[in-house]
Amino acid sequence: MTSLDYGVMKMSSEAVVVEPALRSRVPDFFIVGHAKSGTTALYEMLKRHPQIFMPDVKEPYYFACDNPQPKRSSGRRWTTLDQTGTRAETFDEYLSLFTPAKPNQRAGEASTHYLWSRNAATRIAQAQPQARIVAILREPASFLRSLHLQLAQNGSETEKSFRKAMALEDSRREGRHIPRRSIWPACLLYSERVRYVEQLRRFHTLFGADRMLVLIYDDFKRDNQATVRAVLRFLGVDDTVALESTQANPTVAVRSVQLQMLVRDVRRGRGTIPRAIKRVVRTFTSARVRRELLHPLRRRVLYGAPSPPDERFMLELRRRFKGEVQALSEYLERDLVTLWGYDELD
């Protein structure tokens, strides 16, 4: 079955049923994650390549979602690692993102939750069995700390303390201590993110080693250009095209969770008072003023530079995840134990 033979894809946690349709373009490659590991910078650089098409929506998440959207009940245990999202999306709606791709371009997308999802690999393989897969891995403790800051920034996490957020995992598995605005509580199970070997094996089993490229964040950070050229060769496009290096999605810290949630409610018009404030702002300011003055001001008020990490807790995490790093080193046949400093742990 070619990329022109797919139609509406019906999703469940067990299987994907694909129905024939005409003129559909399934992506040729997927950057599957992890978050906070250079995926946004890689996406931005690849998007500039004339032989590559990537949609403006960087992370469609389609193959990590349950469609249609299930209703949330107060008694539900949030143990699934599938995103439930805020709306249902058909396969045709997803494919429409890639309609502008030219026939001579490789089409791809970059949804960071695919690597973490227990079902995304199977779903992608059923839609595009010849897909090429790019994964990026980062040292576990620094990855999770940066992820915690990101989730706090986007409103999924309301616990500002990284240590306390990690300690809430067990209760959150039981549906407790979940932020009011969270649409995907399973994203707060931080330790699930660093089961690297298990995650890679899901994709290796379905796509094979020759269709997978596993990158290490340290390499990408140290030599951005060389890493991107390796990706271009892997995708079978011209690796001599000059692509400007990009710094994207910097890590910031939320100054006040309560203030951030209020501002978010105003922007989305949630609640009587936030809707009233939004109407006033839109009545007395132009789109240009909001874009050039209010939005930058909002970022300065809400976010700041992160505090230095709690080195004692970071050491605890490295000890906790040393076994995973050792297993990953063996799996990839690369000494990540030394690269990430785990050989110095007592």
C-alpha positions in Angstrom: 0.0 0.0 0.0 1.5 3.4 -1.0 1.1 6.8 0.4 -1.7 7.4 -2.1 -3.8 4.6 -0.8 -4.7 5.7 2.7 -7.9 7.3 3.9 -9.6 7.9 7.2 -7.7 6.1 10.0 -9.8 5.0 12.9 -7.8 4.9 16.1 -8.0 2.8 19.3 -5.4 1.7 21.8 -5.5 -1.8 20.2 -5.5 -1.3 16.5 -5.8 1.0 13.5 -8.2 0.4 10.7 -7.2 2.1 7.4 -9.8 2.6 4.8 -8.9 3.3 1.1 -9.1 6.8 -0.2 -7.7 8.9 -3.0 -4.9 11.5 -3.2 -3.5 11.3 0.3 0.1 12.1 1.3 1.4 10.2 4.4 4.7 11.6 5.8 7.9 10.0 4.7 9.7 10.5 8.0 9.0 11.3 11.6 11.1 13.0 14.3 9.6 11.1 17.2 11.3 12.8 20.2 12.2 13.4 22.9 11.1 16.9 23.9 13.7 19.5 25.2 16.4 17.6 23.3 16.8 19.7 20.2 13.7 18.6 18.2 12.4 22.1 17.6 15.8 23.3 16.3 16.1 20.3 14.1 12.5 20.8 12.8 13.3 24.5 12.0 16.5 23.6 10.1 15.0 20.8 8.1 12.0 23.0 7.2 14.4 25.3 5.3 15.7 22.5 3.1 14.2 22.8 -0.5 13.9 19.0 -0.7 12.0 18.7 2.6 8.4 19.7 3.5 7.4 20.1 7.1 4.0 21.6 8.1 3.7 24.8 10.1 2.2 22.7 12.9 5.4 21.3 14.3 3.7 18.6 16.5 0.4 17.2 15.1 0.5 14.4 17.7 -1.9 12.4 15.6 -0.4 8.9 16.1 -0.2 9.4 19.9 -3.8 10.4 20.2 -7.0 8.6 20.9 -9.6 9.7 18.4 -12.3 10.5 19.0 -11.9 12.4 22.2 -13.1 10.3 25.2 -15.0 12.0 27.9 -13.2 12.6 31.2 -14.9 11.2 34.3 -14.0 12.0 37.9 -13.3 8.3 38.5 -11.0 7.6 35.6 -7.6 6.3 36.3 -5.2 8.1 34.0 -2.8 5.2 33.3 -2.8 5.4 29.5 0.2 7.0 27.8 -2.0 8.1 24.9 -2.8 11.8 24.6 -6.5 12.4 24.7 -6.3 16.0 23.4 -9.0 18.6 23.2 -10.7 17.5 20.0 -11.1 14.6 17.7 -9.3 14.6 14.4 -9.8 12.4 11.3 -6.9 10.9 9.4 -7.9 13.1 6.4 -7.6 16.2 8.6 -4.2 15.1 9.6 -3.1 14.4 6.1 -4.2 17.8 5.0 -1.2 19.3 6.7 1.0 17.7 4.0 -1.1 18.6 1.0 1.3 21.5 0.0 4.3 19.1 -0.2 5.8 18.8 -3.7 6.2 15.4 -5.3 10.0 15.8 -5.2 10.0 16.6 -1.5 10.3 14.4 1.6 7.4 15.1 3.9 7.9 14.8 7.6 6.7 16.0 11.0 8.1 16.2 14.5 5.8 15.1 17.3 7.9 14.6 20.4 5.4 12.2 22.2 5.6 9.5 19.6 8.7 8.0 21.1 7.1 8.0 24.5 3.7 6.7 23.4 3.1 2.9 23.7 1.0 2.9 20.5 2.4 5.5 18.2 5.0 3.2 16.6 2.4 0.6 15.6 0.1 3.3 14.3 2.8 4.9 12.2 3.9 1.6 10.8 0.4 0.8 9.7 0.0 4.1 8.0 3.5 4.3 6.5 5.5 1.1 6.8 8.4 2.6 4.9 8.8 5.6 7.2 12.2 6.7 8.4 12.4 7.5 12.1 14.6 10.0 13.9 14.9 9.9 17.7 16.9 12.3 20.0 17.9 11.2 23.5 19.3 13.3 26.3 20.8 12.5 29.7 17.8 11.5 31.9 18.2 13.9 34.9 18.8 17.1 32.8 16.1 16.0 30.3 13.4 15.6 33.0 14.3 18.8 34.8 14.0 20.7 31.5 10.7 18.9 30.7 9.3 19.8 34.1 10.0 23.5 33.3 8.4 23.2 29.9 5.3 21.6 31.3 5.0 24.3 33.9 5.4 26.9 31.2 2.6 25.4 29.0 0.3 25.0 32.0 0.2 21.2 32.2 2.2 21.3 35.5 1.4 23.5 38.5 3.9 22.1 40.9 6.9 24.5 40.6 9.2 22.2 42.6 10.8 19.5 40.4 11.4 17.3 43.3 7.8 17.5 44.5 6.5 17.0 41.0 8.5 13.8 40.6 7.2 12.6 44.1 3.6 13.1 42.9 3.9 10.4 40.2 2.2 7.6 42.2 -0.7 9.7 43.3 -1.2 11.0 39.8 -1.4 7.5 38.4 -4.4 7.1 40.7 -6.0 10.3 39.4 -5.0 12.6 42.3 -3.1 15.9 42.4 -3.8 16.5 38.7 -3.8 20.2 37.7 -7.2 21.5 36.9 -6.4 22.6 33.4 -4.5 19.4 32.4 -5.9 17.8 29.3 -3.3 15.0 29.4 -2.5 13.9 32.9 -0.2 11.1 31.8 2.3 13.6 30.6 3.1 14.2 34.3 4.5 10.7 34.8 8.0 11.9 34.3 9.9 8.6 34.9 7.9 7.0 32.0 9.8 9.2 29.6 13.3 7.7 30.3 12.6 4.1 29.5 14.8 4.6 26.5 15.6 1.0 25.4 11.9 0.0 25.6 10.9 3.0 23.6 13.6 2.5 20.9 12.8 -1.2 20.7 9.2 -0.5 19.7 10.4 1.4 16.6 13.3 -0.9 15.8 11.0 -3.9 15.8 8.7 -2.4 13.3 11.0 -0.3 11.1 14.4 -2.0 11.4 17.8 -0.5 12.2 18.3 0.8 8.7 15.2 3.0 8.9 16.0 4.5 12.3 18.5 7.2 13.3 19.1 7.7 17.0 20.8 11.0 17.8 22.3 12.1 21.1 21.5 15.6 22.3 25.1 16.3 23.3 26.3 15.7 19.7 23.6 18.0 18.3 24.5 20.7 20.8 28.2 20.4 20.2 28.2 20.2 16.4 24.8 21.3 15.1 25.8 21.3 11.4 27.4 17.8 11.4 24.3 16.3 13.1 21.9 17.9 10.6 24.0 16.7 7.7 23.8 13.2 9.1 20.0 13.5 9.2 19.9 14.8 5.6 22.0 11.8 4.4 19.7 9.5 6.4 16.6 11.1 4.6 18.3 10.7 1.2 18.4 14.5 0.4 21.2 16.8 -0.5 23.4 17.1 2.6 25.5 20.0 1.1 22.7 22.5 1.3 23.7 25.2 3.8 21.2 25.4 6.7 21.5 28.1 9.3 21.9 26.8 12.9 19.0 27.4 15.1 18.5 27.9 18.8 14.8 27.2 19.5 12.4 26.6 22.4 14.7 27.9 25.2 14.0 26.7 28.8 12.4 29.3 31.1 10.9 29.2 34.5 7.3 30.3 35.5 7.4 33.2 38.0 3.8 32.6 39.3 1.6 29.6 38.4 -1.5 31.5 39.6 -0.8 34.5 37.4 0.0 32.4 34.4 -3.3 30.5 34.7 -5.2 33.8 35.0 -3.5 35.1 31.8 -4.1 31.8 30.0 -7.8 32.0 31.0 -8.0 35.6 29.7 -6.4 34.6 26.4 -8.8 31.7 25.9 -11.8 33.5 27.3 -12.5 31.0 30.0 -14.9 32.3 32.7 -17.0 35.4 32.9 -14.3 37.8 34.2 -11.5 36.5 31.9 -13.9 36.9 28.9 -14.7 40.5 30.0 -11.0 41.3 30.3 -10.4 39.9 26.9 -13.1 42.0 25.3 -11.8 45.1 26.9 -8.2 44.4 25.7 -9.4 43.7 22.1 -11.6 46.8 22.1 -8.9 49.3 23.1 -5.8 47.8 21.5 -4.9 46.9 17.9 -3.6 43.5 16.8 -0.2 45.2 16.2 -0.1 46.6 19.7 -1.0 43.2 21.2 1.7 41.5 19.0 4.5 44.0 19.5 3.9 45.3 23.0 1.5 43.2 25.1 2.7 39.7 24.1 6.4 40.4 24.8 5.4 42.2 28.0 3.4 39.1 29.1 6.4 36.9 28.5 8.7 39.1 30.6 6.2 39.2 33.4 5.3 35.5 33.5 8.7 33.9 32.8 12.3 34.3 33.9 15.6 32.4 33.9 15.4 29.1 35.7 17.0 28.7 39.1 20.1 26.5 39.3 19.2 22.8 39.5 19.1 21.1 42.9 22.3 19.2 42.5 21.6 16.8 45.4 18.3 15.8 43.7 19.9 15.6 40.3 22.4 13.2 41.8 19.6 11.1 43.2 18.0 10.9 39.8 21.2 9.9 38.1 21.6 7.1 40.5 18.0 6.1 40.0 18.4 6.0 36.2 21.9 4.6 36.0 20.6 1.1 35.0 18.7 2.6 32.1 21.8 4.5 30.9 23.9 1.3 31.1 21.2 -0.6 29.2 21.0 2.1 26.5 24.8 2.1 26.1 24.7 -1.6 25.4 21.7 -1.3 23.1 23.3 1.5 21.0 26.8 0.1 21.4 28.0 3.6 22.6 29.5 4.5 25.9 26.9 6.9 27.2 27.8 6.0 30.8 31.0 7.9 30.4 29.6 10.6 28.2 26.9 11.5 30.7 29.1 11.1 33.8 27.4 8.0 35.2 30.8 6.3 35.6 31.6 8.7 38.4 28.6 7.7 40.5 29.3 5.7 43.6 
